Amino acid sequence: MSDLNRGIMKFNGADKPVVIAVSSVIVLGAIAGLIVWALQVAYAVE
């Protein structure tokens, strides 16, 4: 059993590169969205 198949990712195939890539894109996209939102709110950039 891979270390990536434990913890939150408790399903078969959690250590596949495609699953890792999709989840990392989702996480990085959410972080980027929060940064853009925070900059727009803080500095009123239009």
PyMOL Python script that loads the backbone (N, CA, C, O; Angstrom):
from pymol import cmd

cmd.read_pdbstr("""\
ATOM      1  N   MET A   1       0.844  -1.188   0.000  1.00  0.00           N
ATOM      2  CA  MET A   1       0.000   0.000   0.000  1.00  0.00           C
ATOM      3  C   MET A   1       0.884   1.245   0.000  1.00  0.00           C
ATOM      4  O   MET A   1       1.823   1.359   0.788  1.00  0.00           O
ATOM      5  N   SER A   2       0.573   2.147  -0.874  1.00  0.00           N
ATOM      6  CA  SER A   2       1.325   3.390  -0.974  1.00  0.00           C
ATOM      7  C   SER A   2       0.957   4.324   0.179  1.00  0.00           C
ATOM      8  O   SER A   2      -0.129   4.221   0.749  1.00  0.00           O
ATOM      9  N   ASP A   3       1.859   5.221   0.511  1.00  0.00           N
ATOM     10  CA  ASP A   3       1.568   6.208   1.551  1.00  0.00           C
ATOM     11  C   ASP A   3       0.469   7.168   1.115  1.00  0.00           C
ATOM     12  O   ASP A   3      -0.217   7.743   1.960  1.00  0.00           O
ATOM     13  N   LEU A   4       0.289   7.353  -0.210  1.00  0.00           N
ATOM     14  CA  LEU A   4      -0.757   8.246  -0.691  1.00  0.00           C
ATOM     15  C   LEU A   4      -2.138   7.615  -0.598  1.00  0.00           C
ATOM     16  O   LEU A   4      -3.143   8.302  -0.783  1.00  0.00           O
ATOM     17  N   ASN A   5      -2.206   6.327  -0.315  1.00  0.00           N
ATOM     18  CA  ASN A   5      -3.475   5.626  -0.211  1.00  0.00           C
ATOM     19  C   ASN A   5      -3.943   5.559   1.246  1.00  0.00           C
ATOM     20  O   ASN A   5      -4.741   4.690   1.598  1.00  0.00           O
ATOM     21  N   ARG A   6      -3.466   6.447   2.073  1.00  0.00           N
ATOM     22  CA  ARG A   6      -3.842   6.494   3.488  1.00  0.00           C
ATOM     23  C   ARG A   6      -4.339   7.885   3.840  1.00  0.00           C
ATOM     24  O   ARG A   6      -4.275   8.796   3.014  1.00  0.00           O
ATOM     25  N   GLY A   7      -4.824   8.051   5.040  1.00  0.00           N
ATOM     26  CA  GLY A   7      -5.271   9.361   5.489  1.00  0.00           C
ATOM     27  C   GLY A   7      -6.559   9.776   4.801  1.00  0.00           C
ATOM     28  O   GLY A   7      -7.523   9.011   4.769  1.00  0.00           O
ATOM     29  N   ILE A   8      -6.584  10.987   4.249  1.00  0.00           N
ATOM     30  CA  ILE A   8      -7.787  11.506   3.601  1.00  0.00           C
ATOM     31  C   ILE A   8      -8.077  10.742   2.317  1.00  0.00           C
ATOM     32  O   ILE A   8      -9.236  10.489   1.991  1.00  0.00           O
ATOM     33  N   MET A   9      -7.021  10.370   1.583  1.00  0.00           N
ATOM     34  CA  MET A   9      -7.177   9.716   0.279  1.00  0.00           C
ATOM     35  C   MET A   9      -7.345   8.212   0.460  1.00  0.00           C
ATOM     36  O   MET A   9      -6.510   7.445  -0.020  1.00  0.00           O
ATOM     37  N   LYS A  10      -8.397   7.772   1.137  1.00  0.00           N
ATOM     38  CA  LYS A  10      -8.621   6.349   1.393  1.00  0.00           C
ATOM     39  C   LYS A  10      -9.501   5.749   0.312  1.00  0.00           C
ATOM     40  O   LYS A  10     -10.673   5.462   0.553  1.00  0.00           O
ATOM     41  N   PHE A  11      -8.945   5.558  -0.880  1.00  0.00           N
ATOM     42  CA  PHE A  11      -9.649   4.839  -1.924  1.00  0.00           C
ATOM     43  C   PHE A  11      -8.630   4.222  -2.858  1.00  0.00           C
ATOM     44  O   PHE A  11      -7.488   4.675  -2.940  1.00  0.00           O
ATOM     45  N   ASN A  12      -9.047   3.196  -3.551  1.00  0.00           N
ATOM     46  CA  ASN A  12      -8.138   2.521  -4.465  1.00  0.00           C
ATOM     47  C   ASN A  12      -7.780   3.450  -5.624  1.00  0.00           C
ATOM     48  O   ASN A  12      -8.653   4.098  -6.201  1.00  0.00           O
ATOM     49  N   GLY A  13      -6.516   3.508  -5.955  1.00  0.00           N
ATOM     50  CA  GLY A  13      -6.069   4.357  -7.042  1.00  0.00           C
ATOM     51  C   GLY A  13      -5.722   5.764  -6.615  1.00  0.00           C
ATOM     52  O   GLY A  13      -5.520   6.630  -7.466  1.00  0.00           O
ATOM     53  N   ALA A  14      -5.648   6.014  -5.332  1.00  0.00           N
ATOM     54  CA  ALA A  14      -5.333   7.360  -4.853  1.00  0.00           C
ATOM     55  C   ALA A  14      -3.898   7.760  -5.174  1.00  0.00           C
ATOM     56  O   ALA A  14      -3.559   8.943  -5.141  1.00  0.00           O
ATOM     57  N   ASP A  15      -3.053   6.777  -5.485  1.00  0.00           N
ATOM     58  CA  ASP A  15      -1.661   7.098  -5.776  1.00  0.00           C
ATOM     59  C   ASP A  15      -1.384   7.165  -7.278  1.00  0.00           C
ATOM     60  O   ASP A  15      -0.223   7.182  -7.688  1.00  0.00           O
ATOM     61  N   LYS A  16      -2.428   7.203  -8.099  1.00  0.00           N
ATOM     62  CA  LYS A  16      -2.239   7.341  -9.542  1.00  0.00           C
ATOM     63  C   LYS A  16      -1.834   8.777  -9.874  1.00  0.00           C
ATOM     64  O   LYS A  16      -2.345   9.717  -9.264  1.00  0.00           O
ATOM     65  N   PRO A  17      -0.932   8.956 -10.824  1.00  0.00           N
ATOM     66  CA  PRO A  17      -0.491  10.314 -11.181  1.00  0.00           C
ATOM     67  C   PRO A  17      -1.623  11.224 -11.650  1.00  0.00           C
ATOM     68  O   PRO A  17      -1.585  12.429 -11.403  1.00  0.00           O
ATOM     69  N   VAL A  18      -2.626  10.666 -12.322  1.00  0.00           N
ATOM     70  CA  VAL A  18      -3.737  11.494 -12.798  1.00  0.00           C
ATOM     71  C   VAL A  18      -4.533  12.050 -11.627  1.00  0.00           C
ATOM     72  O   VAL A  18      -4.911  13.221 -11.638  1.00  0.00           O
ATOM     73  N   VAL A  19      -4.790  11.237 -10.633  1.00  0.00           N
ATOM     74  CA  VAL A  19      -5.548  11.679  -9.461  1.00  0.00           C
ATOM     75  C   VAL A  19      -4.764  12.736  -8.698  1.00  0.00           C
ATOM     76  O   VAL A  19      -5.332  13.726  -8.234  1.00  0.00           O
ATOM     77  N   ILE A  20      -3.467  12.527  -8.568  1.00  0.00           N
ATOM     78  CA  ILE A  20      -2.620  13.503  -7.873  1.00  0.00           C
ATOM     79  C   ILE A  20      -2.593  14.821  -8.633  1.00  0.00           C
ATOM     80  O   ILE A  20      -2.660  15.889  -8.023  1.00  0.00           O
ATOM     81  N   ALA A  21      -2.494  14.757  -9.963  1.00  0.00           N
ATOM     82  CA  ALA A  21      -2.458  15.978 -10.773  1.00  0.00           C
ATOM     83  C   ALA A  21      -3.770  16.748 -10.681  1.00  0.00           C
ATOM     84  O   ALA A  21      -3.760  17.970 -10.537  1.00  0.00           O
ATOM     85  N   VAL A  22      -4.897  16.048 -10.762  1.00  0.00           N
ATOM     86  CA  VAL A  22      -6.197  16.719 -10.694  1.00  0.00           C
ATOM     87  C   VAL A  22      -6.398  17.368  -9.332  1.00  0.00           C
ATOM     88  O   VAL A  22      -6.856  18.508  -9.254  1.00  0.00           O
ATOM     89  N   SER A  23      -6.066  16.666  -8.269  1.00  0.00           N
ATOM     90  CA  SER A  23      -6.256  17.242  -6.938  1.00  0.00           C
ATOM     91  C   SER A  23      -5.319  18.425  -6.701  1.00  0.00           C
ATOM     92  O   SER A  23      -5.697  19.389  -6.037  1.00  0.00           O
ATOM     93  N   SER A  24      -4.107  18.359  -7.236  1.00  0.00           N
ATOM     94  CA  SER A  24      -3.195  19.490  -7.054  1.00  0.00           C
ATOM     95  C   SER A  24      -3.651  20.698  -7.857  1.00  0.00           C
ATOM     96  O   SER A  24      -3.487  21.831  -7.403  1.00  0.00           O
ATOM     97  N   VAL A  25      -4.222  20.483  -9.047  1.00  0.00           N
ATOM     98  CA  VAL A  25      -4.755  21.607  -9.830  1.00  0.00           C
ATOM     99  C   VAL A  25      -5.925  22.253  -9.100  1.00  0.00           C
ATOM    100  O   VAL A  25      -6.049  23.478  -9.090  1.00  0.00           O
ATOM    101  N   ILE A  26      -6.778  21.445  -8.494  1.00  0.00           N
ATOM    102  CA  ILE A  26      -7.915  21.986  -7.746  1.00  0.00           C
ATOM    103  C   ILE A  26      -7.436  22.810  -6.557  1.00  0.00           C
ATOM    104  O   ILE A  26      -7.935  23.910  -6.318  1.00  0.00           O
ATOM    105  N   VAL A  27      -6.478  22.285  -5.819  1.00  0.00           N
ATOM    106  CA  VAL A  27      -5.973  22.995  -4.634  1.00  0.00           C
ATOM    107  C   VAL A  27      -5.265  24.291  -5.036  1.00  0.00           C
ATOM    108  O   VAL A  27      -5.513  25.342  -4.447  1.00  0.00           O
ATOM    109  N   LEU A  28      -4.383  24.217  -6.039  1.00  0.00           N
ATOM    110  CA  LEU A  28      -3.666  25.419  -6.467  1.00  0.00           C
ATOM    111  C   LEU A  28      -4.603  26.447  -7.090  1.00  0.00           C
ATOM    112  O   LEU A  28      -4.397  27.649  -6.926  1.00  0.00           O
ATOM    113  N   GLY A  29      -5.623  25.991  -7.796  1.00  0.00           N
ATOM    114  CA  GLY A  29      -6.612  26.913  -8.353  1.00  0.00           C
ATOM    115  C   GLY A  29      -7.404  27.621  -7.268  1.00  0.00           C
ATOM    116  O   GLY A  29      -7.693  28.813  -7.379  1.00  0.00           O
ATOM    117  N   ALA A  30      -7.754  26.891  -6.223  1.00  0.00           N
ATOM    118  CA  ALA A  30      -8.479  27.510  -5.109  1.00  0.00           C
ATOM    119  C   ALA A  30      -7.607  28.543  -4.406  1.00  0.00           C
ATOM    120  O   ALA A  30      -8.090  29.612  -4.031  1.00  0.00           O
ATOM    121  N   ILE A  31      -6.332  28.232  -4.227  1.00  0.00           N
ATOM    122  CA  ILE A  31      -5.424  29.185  -3.590  1.00  0.00           C
ATOM    123  C   ILE A  31      -5.271  30.429  -4.455  1.00  0.00           C
ATOM    124  O   ILE A  31      -5.308  31.550  -3.946  1.00  0.00           O
ATOM    125  N   ALA A  32      -5.099  30.236  -5.759  1.00  0.00           N
ATOM    126  CA  ALA A  32      -4.966  31.381  -6.671  1.00  0.00           C
ATOM    127  C   ALA A  32      -6.238  32.222  -6.664  1.00  0.00           C
ATOM    128  O   ALA A  32      -6.169  33.451  -6.677  1.00  0.00           O
ATOM    129  N   GLY A  33      -7.388  31.575  -6.645  1.00  0.00           N
ATOM    130  CA  GLY A  33      -8.647  32.308  -6.592  1.00  0.00           C
ATOM    131  C   GLY A  33      -8.789  33.126  -5.327  1.00  0.00           C
ATOM    132  O   GLY A  33      -9.267  34.259  -5.368  1.00  0.00           O
ATOM    133  N   LEU A  34      -8.380  32.566  -4.209  1.00  0.00           N
ATOM    134  CA  LEU A  34      -8.439  33.311  -2.948  1.00  0.00           C
ATOM    135  C   LEU A  34      -7.487  34.503  -2.949  1.00  0.00           C
ATOM    136  O   LEU A  34      -7.817  35.562  -2.415  1.00  0.00           O
ATOM    137  N   ILE A  35      -6.312  34.337  -3.544  1.00  0.00           N
ATOM    138  CA  ILE A  35      -5.358  35.444  -3.611  1.00  0.00           C
ATOM    139  C   ILE A  35      -5.907  36.570  -4.481  1.00  0.00           C
ATOM    140  O   ILE A  35      -5.828  37.741  -4.110  1.00  0.00           O
ATOM    141  N   VAL A  36      -6.464  36.217  -5.638  1.00  0.00           N
ATOM    142  CA  VAL A  36      -7.048  37.228  -6.527  1.00  0.00           C
ATOM    143  C   VAL A  36      -8.202  37.930  -5.844  1.00  0.00           C
ATOM    144  O   VAL A  36      -8.312  39.154  -5.913  1.00  0.00           O
ATOM    145  N   TRP A  37      -9.065  37.169  -5.184  1.00  0.00           N
ATOM    146  CA  TRP A  37     -10.197  37.768  -4.478  1.00  0.00           C
ATOM    147  C   TRP A  37      -9.726  38.713  -3.370  1.00  0.00           C
ATOM    148  O   TRP A  37     -10.268  39.805  -3.202  1.00  0.00           O
ATOM    149  N   ALA A  38      -8.713  38.280  -2.618  1.00  0.00           N
ATOM    150  CA  ALA A  38      -8.211  39.108  -1.519  1.00  0.00           C
ATOM    151  C   ALA A  38      -7.601  40.406  -2.044  1.00  0.00           C
ATOM    152  O   ALA A  38      -7.791  41.465  -1.445  1.00  0.00           O
ATOM    153  N   LEU A  39      -6.879  40.334  -3.143  1.00  0.00           N
ATOM    154  CA  LEU A  39      -6.291  41.554  -3.717  1.00  0.00           C
ATOM    155  C   LEU A  39      -7.371  42.496  -4.232  1.00  0.00           C
ATOM    156  O   LEU A  39      -7.248  43.713  -4.095  1.00  0.00           O
ATOM    157  N   GLN A  40      -8.418  41.951  -4.818  1.00  0.00           N
ATOM    158  CA  GLN A  40      -9.503  42.804  -5.304  1.00  0.00           C
ATOM    159  C   GLN A  40     -10.244  43.476  -4.152  1.00  0.00           C
ATOM    160  O   GLN A  40     -10.632  44.639  -4.256  1.00  0.00           O
ATOM    161  N   VAL A  41     -10.436  42.763  -3.083  1.00  0.00           N
ATOM    162  CA  VAL A  41     -11.158  43.335  -1.936  1.00  0.00           C
ATOM    163  C   VAL A  41     -10.291  44.355  -1.215  1.00  0.00           C
ATOM    164  O   VAL A  41     -10.783  45.402  -0.793  1.00  0.00           O
ATOM    165  N   ALA A  42      -9.017  44.060  -1.074  1.00  0.00           N
ATOM    166  CA  ALA A  42      -8.145  44.934  -0.298  1.00  0.00           C
ATOM    167  C   ALA A  42      -7.779  46.210  -1.049  1.00  0.00           C
ATOM    168  O   ALA A  42      -7.675  47.276  -0.444  1.00  0.00           O
ATOM    169  N   TYR A  43      -7.584  46.110  -2.351  1.00  0.00           N
ATOM    170  CA  TYR A  43      -7.079  47.271  -3.099  1.00  0.00           C
ATOM    171  C   TYR A  43      -8.066  47.798  -4.123  1.00  0.00           C
ATOM    172  O   TYR A  43      -7.721  48.720  -4.862  1.00  0.00           O
ATOM    173  N   ALA A  44      -9.263  47.269  -4.206  1.00  0.00           N
ATOM    174  CA  ALA A  44     -10.299  47.736  -5.129  1.00  0.00           C
ATOM    175  C   ALA A  44      -9.766  47.816  -6.556  1.00  0.00           C
ATOM    176  O   ALA A  44      -9.977  48.816  -7.243  1.00  0.00           O
ATOM    177  N   VAL A  45      -9.084  46.779  -7.000  1.00  0.00           N
ATOM    178  CA  VAL A  45      -8.577  46.723  -8.376  1.00  0.00           C
ATOM    179  C   VAL A  45      -9.727  46.359  -9.299  1.00  0.00           C
ATOM    180  O   VAL A  45     -10.490  45.433  -9.023  1.00  0.00           O
ATOM    181  N   GLU A  46      -9.846  47.097 -10.403  1.00  0.00           N
ATOM    182  CA  GLU A  46     -10.955  46.813 -11.304  1.00  0.00           C
ATOM    183  C   GLU A  46     -10.501  46.173 -12.566  1.00  0.00           C
ATOM    184  O   GLU A  46     -11.320  45.870 -13.433  1.00  0.00           O
TER     185      GLU A  46
END
""", "prot")
cmd.dss("prot")
cmd.show_as("cartoon", "prot")
cmd.util.cbc("prot")
cmd.orient("prot")
